[in-house]
Amino acid sequence: MFCIKELFYKLATILSIRYYIPPIMSKLRLLFFLTVVALFHVDGSAQTIAGKVLSKEWKTIEYGYKPDSIQIDNIYYIHGDGMFMCSNKGLYYYVDSLYRFKRIDVSPNLKNSRVSVVMKHLDYYYVGFRDGYGLFRSEDLKKWEPLGSGKLGTSKIFYLYSMDSMLFVCNWQKTIYLSHNLGKTFRGISVGFNALGKSYINNIENSEEYMFCSMHGDGVYSLNIKKGESWEYNSKGLPESKNIGDLADIGKTLFIATDNGVYRSDNKASSWKPYNAGMEGKLITRLIAEGGVLYAATDKGELFFSEDLAVTWKKIAIDFMQSPITGICATDKAIFVAVNGVGDKPSYVYYLPFLKKK
């Protein structure tokens, strides 16, 4: 015989909650009560990040680009503007209200050229090309002008960074250029870098009075902005392979992506220690810090996050066909990842929404 009360207690056990069911409650009222519980219950197994509950279902941004031919270098979130995608097919802007990307033509002659980085500095947008076309600037994402001359004008730009009035441009030749006038003029500030070896600049970060530079195949360099005249080399504790990637910082603590998980420094990059519980031996392709939370992605389509300065890591459930994640953005609405398809697999941008509070 069908027993509603028995069914309820089974559901209550699954939901990890307990309710008192009055014996006189009619089956109809009980069914209504169960429906209300089901509608308003939040699964206790759902993951939370910074107090916000994550959805369990990844969604795909499918429109505005060609997944079968695109290779995504990275995605960037510019506060107040939105998300941008840098790819071998140029620059794209994500139109949040339409759930699609829109192509931005930086130059008629560079429509299918590889864009590596985009950023905003003092009300100007800056775009760097990895194919050797240098740096471009725009006020409105419509009209663009090339910047720099000589080597910078034909540089393969790998990274851009800004701090106060300073604009930093990093190129393939292990050179960092600095501008104090919105990119009108530049000067090199690469004194101290090792000129030998096949290495290149991943990114730069700053903490207090220091700048830090991650050099793939080499190590980490630091520069005292106020006192230093040359970069100082630091690699103590890093993996011998020197297969290092993005730098990220939370307060005074530095983190770096390696081929053995994430490493951490508490002494201005003078030395490093592995903080990689659960990700030992994994190649970290992207590492970002947003709102005090670290996000680390791998070349096998895995995504981890840490809320305690990398002491512990939690894995977000995903299935991206063992393809590398090449970009991460974390906003107040969702977590976005760019996944480059391997072989004949397509490349997509996916997002995992934060659930709205009821």
Secondary structure, 3 states (H helix, E strand, C coil): CCCHHHHHHHHHHHCCCCCCCCCCCCHHHHHHHHHHHHHHCCCCCCCEECCEEECCCCEEECECCCCCCCCEEEEEEECCCEEEEEECCEEEEEECCCCEEEEECCCHHHCCCCEEEEEEECCEEEEEECCCCCEEEECCCCCEEEECCCCHHHCCEEEEEEECCEEEEEECCCCEEEECCCCCCCEECCCCCCCCCCCEEEEEEEECCEEEEEEECCEEEEEECCCCCCCEEECCCCCCCCCEEEEEEECCEEEEEECCEEEEECCCCCCCEECCCCCCCCCEEEEEEECCEEEEEECCCCEEEECCCCCCCEEECCCCCCCCEEEEEECCCEEEEEECCCCCCCCEEEEEEECCCC
